Amino acid sequence: MHTLAGKRILLIVAGGIAAYKCLELIRRLRERGARVRCILTAAGAAFVTPLSLEALSEQEVHTDLFTLGRESEMGHIQLSRDADLLVVAPATADIIARMAAGIANDLATTAVLATDKPVLAAPAMNVRMWEHPATQANLATLRARGLATVGPDEGEMACGEWGYGRMAEPTAILAAIEAQLAPAGRLAGLRALVTSGPTREPIDPVRYISNHSSGRQGHAIAAALARHGAATTLVAGPTALPDPPGVQVVAIETAVEMLAACEAALPVDVAVCAAAVGDWRVVQASPQKMKKDPSGPPSLRLAENPDILATLARAGDRRPRLVVGFAAETTCVVEHAEAKRVRKGCDWIVANDVSPATGTFGGASNTVHLISAAGGIEAWPQMSKQAVAERLAGRIADALAPGSTAVAS
């Protein structure tokens, strides 16, 4: 449990309703042996109190740049450097903008600007603010400078709107912190391939066959593998998601294009096929928009799409050391997933229930079983898709470590 024993976290709590999640985050960090010190902004204090942060962290909470002890000794600089990692949560649009501009007009932004340690941000804001070009440009600037991010998730906002902007759950932030502080990237020097999102099979220039996959799980896995140090290629179907930081993204539309992109990415050490690849395509897509026929709808002649997972699992001397598939099922989830693992020839398969009542397809959370070739079945509790990704990346790192036999187990 003490995975962060001795690690020092400086948690910067900015203003936003999601600030209450930091209380749970502190508790979980302390459980894992981390020492947590907090900076609370003036806006953050409107949502959580210094007393609550201090009670959980058992450390003095800092709020004002000019009341730090021994400020004559540049206490704000010492505070920012006496940490292994700075975590900004919630990272509001305002503090992200000030970080990008290099503004240091309070203790929080001064600490970020003065630090020589890595910084992890958990964005949280209204969906319109998240989507605004200024916010995305600021994040792109910060990521280019090395900022790591976790989230945001999609869901209902405190304002009643729906979309991206919800701060990641404490479990996902905790997993991202653990990945940031893992020794020198456990997957450093290895190559990873991830597929994500749906495919679109054209009927004519304006119509296509597709599915409800959002791509959240595959994108989260690619980001997690990159955080663990793997040189990661993400082959992604059409989604509304931003490209994960530190990942090479190859955008495709059809299953045939996805297979070609995957084969071009080989050789890799691990392949994770999380995409919802369409089973069929139209044999002869119309080059022009099809008009309605008074005699009735057209008959579409379909052909099977290539089996990307099976192709990678049977790639001969180019086969990845570890091939992981996903099985989206609505009934007999584990049984159908194990049958698929055997049929496809992959090492592991992640089984998830995508029946309508679960909200998995298009949702922010997942409940999965990890099934291995040796018959091992791990039932994971419901968690965010980012937390699933971090746990899976950790299992992959365990399996690919020198001397490990976990691939076959």
C-alpha positions in Angstrom: 0.0 0.0 0.0 2.9 2.4 0.7 3.7 2.9 -3.0 4.6 6.6 -2.4 6.5 6.1 0.8 8.8 9.1 1.4 7.5 11.0 -1.6 6.8 14.7 -1.1 3.7 16.2 -2.9 3.0 19.9 -3.1 -0.8 20.1 -3.8 -2.0 23.5 -5.1 -5.8 23.8 -4.6 -7.3 26.4 -6.9 -10.8 27.8 -7.0 -13.5 25.5 -8.3 -16.3 23.3 -6.9 -14.1 20.2 -7.6 -11.7 21.4 -4.8 -13.7 19.1 -2.4 -12.2 16.1 -4.2 -8.7 17.1 -3.0 -9.7 16.0 0.5 -10.1 12.5 -0.7 -6.9 12.8 -2.7 -4.9 13.8 0.3 -6.3 10.9 2.3 -5.3 8.4 -0.4 -1.8 10.0 -0.8 -1.2 9.7 3.0 -2.4 6.1 2.9 0.4 5.4 0.4 3.0 7.0 2.5 3.3 10.4 0.8 3.9 13.6 2.6 1.5 16.3 1.4 1.8 20.0 1.8 -0.9 22.3 0.5 -1.1 25.7 -1.1 -4.7 27.1 -1.1 -5.5 30.0 -3.4 -7.9 32.7 -2.3 -10.5 31.3 -4.7 -9.9 27.8 -3.5 -10.7 28.9 0.0 -14.2 29.7 -1.1 -14.7 25.9 -1.5 -12.5 24.2 1.1 -11.1 25.5 4.3 -7.4 25.6 5.3 -8.4 23.7 8.5 -9.8 20.7 6.5 -6.6 20.5 4.3 -4.4 20.9 7.4 -6.3 18.2 9.3 -5.9 15.6 6.5 -2.3 16.5 5.5 -1.1 17.2 9.1 1.0 20.0 7.6 0.6 23.8 7.7 -1.5 25.1 4.8 0.0 28.0 2.9 -2.2 30.7 1.5 -0.3 34.0 1.2 3.0 34.7 -0.5 4.0 37.3 2.0 3.2 35.4 5.2 5.5 32.4 4.6 7.9 31.7 7.4 11.4 33.0 6.7 10.3 34.8 3.5 13.6 36.6 3.7 15.1 33.2 2.8 12.8 33.0 -0.2 10.5 30.5 1.5 8.2 30.4 -1.6 11.1 29.0 -3.7 12.0 26.5 -1.0 8.4 25.4 -0.7 8.2 24.7 -4.5 11.5 22.9 -4.6 11.1 20.8 -1.4 8.8 18.5 -3.3 9.1 15.6 -5.7 6.0 16.6 -7.6 3.7 19.6 -7.8 0.0 18.8 -8.4 -2.5 21.5 -9.4 -6.0 20.3 -8.7 -8.4 21.7 -9.6 -6.5 23.4 -12.4 -9.0 26.1 -13.4 -8.9 28.0 -16.7 -7.6 31.0 -14.8 -4.6 29.3 -13.2 -3.8 27.4 -16.5 -3.7 30.8 -18.3 -1.5 32.3 -15.6 0.9 29.4 -15.7 1.1 29.5 -19.5 1.9 33.3 -19.4 4.5 32.9 -16.6 2.5 35.2 -14.3 3.5 35.0 -10.6 1.0 37.1 -8.7 0.2 34.8 -5.8 1.8 32.0 -3.9 0.4 29.3 -6.2 1.7 30.7 -9.5 4.9 31.8 -7.9 5.6 28.3 -6.7 4.8 26.8 -10.1 7.1 29.3 -11.9 9.9 28.8 -9.3 9.9 25.0 -9.2 12.5 22.8 -10.9 10.3 19.7 -10.3 7.7 18.1 -12.5 4.1 19.5 -12.5 0.9 17.5 -12.9 -2.4 19.4 -13.5 -6.0 18.1 -13.2 -8.1 20.5 -15.3 -11.6 21.4 -14.1 -13.9 24.0 -15.6 -17.1 24.6 -17.5 -17.2 22.7 -20.8 -17.3 26.0 -22.9 -14.2 27.2 -21.0 -12.5 23.9 -21.6 -13.3 24.0 -25.4 -12.3 27.6 -25.8 -9.3 28.0 -28.1 -7.5 30.1 -25.5 -7.6 27.3 -23.0 -6.5 24.7 -25.5 -3.6 26.9 -26.7 -2.5 27.5 -23.1 -2.5 23.8 -22.4 -0.6 23.1 -25.6 2.0 25.6 -24.5 2.3 24.1 -21.0 2.5 20.5 -22.4 5.3 21.5 -24.7 7.1 22.7 -21.6 6.6 19.3 -19.9 3.3 19.7 -18.0 1.6 16.4 -17.4 -2.2 16.4 -17.2 -4.9 14.0 -16.0 -8.5 14.5 -17.2 -10.8 16.2 -17.5 -13.7 13.7 -17.6 -17.0 14.1 -19.3 -20.2 14.5 -17.3 -22.7 16.8 -15.8 -21.2 20.1 -14.5 -22.2 21.9 -11.3 -23.7 24.6 -13.6 -26.0 21.9 -15.1 -24.3 21.6 -18.5 -22.8 18.4 -19.9 -19.5 17.8 -21.5 -15.7 17.7 -20.8 -14.5 19.7 -17.8 -15.2 17.6 -14.7 -12.0 17.1 -12.7 -10.7 13.5 -12.8 -11.6 11.4 -9.8 -9.1 11.1 -6.9 -8.3 7.5 -7.9 -7.3 8.6 -11.4 -5.2 11.5 -10.1 -3.5 9.2 -7.6 -2.7 6.7 -10.4 -1.2 9.6 -12.5 0.9 10.7 -9.5 2.2 7.2 -9.0 3.0 7.0 -12.7 4.8 10.4 -12.6 6.9 9.2 -9.6 7.6 5.7 -10.9 11.3 5.1 -11.2 12.6 6.5 -14.5 9.6 5.2 -16.5 9.2 1.4 -16.2 8.5 1.1 -19.9 11.3 3.4 -21.0 13.0 2.0 -24.1 9.9 0.0 -25.1 7.4 0.7 -27.9 3.6 0.5 -27.5 0.8 0.4 -30.0 -2.8 1.2 -29.0 -6.0 1.3 -31.1 -8.9 3.5 -30.0 -12.3 4.8 -31.0 -14.8 3.6 -33.6 -14.3 3.0 -37.3 -16.5 4.4 -40.0 -17.4 2.4 -43.0 -18.8 4.6 -45.8 -22.0 3.9 -47.5 -21.8 7.0 -49.7 -20.0 10.3 -49.2 -22.4 11.4 -46.4 -23.5 8.1 -44.7 -21.5 5.4 -42.9 -21.8 2.4 -40.6 -20.2 3.0 -37.1 -20.8 2.4 -33.4 -21.1 4.4 -30.1 -17.4 4.1 -29.0 -16.1 7.4 -27.6 -12.4 6.3 -27.6 -12.0 7.4 -24.0 -10.6 4.1 -22.8 -8.1 3.7 -25.7 -6.9 7.3 -25.4 -6.5 6.9 -21.7 -4.4 3.7 -22.1 -2.1 5.4 -24.7 -1.6 8.3 -22.3 -0.9 6.0 -19.4 1.7 3.9 -21.4 3.4 7.1 -22.5 3.6 8.3 -18.8 5.3 5.0 -18.0 7.9 5.9 -20.6 6.8 3.8 -23.6 7.2 5.3 -27.1 3.5 5.1 -27.9 1.6 5.1 -31.2 -2.1 5.6 -31.0 -4.1 4.6 -34.1 -7.4 6.3 -33.5 -10.8 6.3 -35.3 -12.9 9.5 -35.4 -13.4 10.9 -31.8 -14.0 14.3 -30.2 -11.1 13.7 -27.8 -7.8 15.7 -27.8 -4.6 13.9 -28.7 -3.0 12.5 -25.5 0.2 14.3 -24.6 3.5 12.6 -25.6 1.8 10.2 -28.0 2.1 9.8 -31.7 -1.4 9.8 -33.1 -2.4 8.3 -36.5 -5.9 9.2 -37.5 -7.9 6.8 -39.5 -11.5 6.3 -40.6 -12.0 2.6 -41.7 -10.9 -0.8 -40.4 -8.7 -1.3 -43.4 -6.9 1.9 -42.7 -6.6 1.0 -39.0 -5.0 -2.4 -39.9 -2.5 -0.7 -42.3 -1.5 1.9 -39.7 -1.0 -0.9 -37.1 1.2 -2.9 -39.4 3.2 0.2 -40.3 3.8 0.8 -36.5 5.4 -2.7 -36.0 7.6 -3.8 -34.4 6.3 -3.0 -30.9 6.7 -4.6 -27.5 3.0 -4.4 -26.6 -0.2 -3.9 -28.6 -3.4 -3.0 -26.9 -6.5 -3.2 -29.2 -9.1 -1.1 -27.5 -10.8 0.2 -30.6 -14.4 -0.8 -31.4 -13.6 -1.9 -35.0 -16.6 -2.3 -37.3 -17.2 -6.0 -38.2 -18.5 -5.2 -41.7 -18.0 -2.8 -44.5 -20.0 -2.0 -47.6 -18.5 -3.9 -50.5 -19.1 -1.1 -53.0 -19.6 2.3 -51.4 -21.4 4.7 -53.7 -19.3 7.6 -55.1 -22.3 9.9 -55.0 -25.0 10.5 -52.4 -27.6 7.8 -52.7 -31.1 9.2 -53.4 -34.3 7.8 -51.8 -35.9 5.2 -54.1 -39.8 5.1 -54.0 -39.5 1.3 -54.2 -37.8 1.2 -50.8 -34.4 1.4 -49.1 -31.4 0.1 -50.9 -29.9 -3.3 -50.2 -26.3 -3.1 -48.9 -23.9 -5.9 -49.7 -21.5 -6.3 -46.8 -18.1 -7.9 -46.4 -16.2 -8.8 -43.2 -13.5 -6.3 -42.1 -10.0 -7.5 -41.4 -9.5 -8.9 -37.9 -6.8 -6.5 -36.5 -6.4 -8.2 -33.1 -6.0 -11.7 -34.6 -3.6 -10.3 -37.3 -1.3 -8.7 -34.6 -1.5 -11.9 -32.4 -0.4 -14.0 -35.4 2.2 -11.7 -36.9 5.1 -14.2 -36.7 8.4 -12.7 -35.9 6.8 -9.3 -35.9 4.4 -10.3 -33.2 4.4 -8.0 -30.1 5.7 -9.6 -26.9 2.3 -8.9 -25.3 -1.0 -8.6 -27.2 -4.0 -7.3 -25.3 -7.5 -7.3 -26.7 -10.8 -5.9 -25.5 -14.1 -7.7 -25.5 -17.2 -5.5 -25.3 -20.0 -7.8 -24.3 -23.6 -7.5 -23.2 -24.2 -11.0 -21.8 -22.0 -13.8 -20.3 -19.2 -11.2 -20.3 -16.3 -13.4 -18.9 -17.2 -16.5 -20.8 -17.6 -14.7 -24.2 -14.4 -12.8 -23.6 -12.3 -15.9 -22.8 -13.6 -17.6 -26.0 -12.6 -14.5 -27.9 -9.1 -14.5 -26.4 -8.6 -18.1 -27.5 -10.1 -17.4 -31.0 -7.9 -14.4 -31.6 -4.7 -15.8 -30.0 -4.0 -12.8 -27.8 -2.2 -13.0 -24.4 -4.7 -11.0 -22.3 -8.2 -9.8 -22.9 -10.0 -7.1 -21.0 -13.7 -7.9 -20.8 -16.2 -5.1 -20.2 -20.0 -5.1 -20.0 -21.3 -2.5 -22.6 -25.0 -3.3 -22.2 -27.1 -0.1 -22.3 -27.7 0.0 -18.5 -24.0 0.2 -17.7 -23.3 3.4 -19.6 -19.8 2.1 -20.6 -20.1 3.0 -24.3 -19.7 6.8 -24.3 -19.5 7.0 -20.5 -16.6 8.0 -18.2 -16.3 4.8 -16.1 -15.8 1.1 -16.7 -16.0 -2.2 -14.9 -13.7 -4.8 -16.4 -12.2 -8.3 -15.9 -8.6 -8.9 -17.0 -8.3 -12.5 -18.4 -4.9 -14.1 -19.1 -3.8 -17.1 -21.1 -3.1 -19.2 -18.0 -6.7 -18.8 -16.9 -6.2 -16.0 -14.4 -9.2 -13.7 -14.0 -9.0 -10.4 -12.2 -12.3 -8.7 -11.4 -11.7 -4.9 -11.1 -14.2 -2.7 -9.3 -16.0 0.1 -11.2 -13.6 3.0 -11.7 -12.9 5.8 -14.2 -11.6 4.8 -17.5 -8.4 6.7 -16.7 -8.0 4.6 -13.5 -8.5 1.4 -15.6 -5.9 2.7 -18.0 -3.4 3.3 -15.2 -3.9 -0.1 -13.7 -3.6 -1.8 -17.0 -0.4 0.1 -17.8 1.0 -1.0 -14.5 0.2 -4.6 -15.3 1.9 -4.3 -18.6 4.9 -2.8 -17.0 5.0 -5.7 -14.6 4.8 -8.2 -17.5 7.5 -6.6 -19.6 10.0 -6.1 -16.9 13.2 -8.1 -17.4 12.9 -11.7 -16.3 9.1 -11.4 -15.8 6.9 -14.4 -16.7 3.7 -12.5 -16.3 2.9 -12.4 -20.0 1.8 -16.0 -20.0 0.2 -15.9 -16.5 
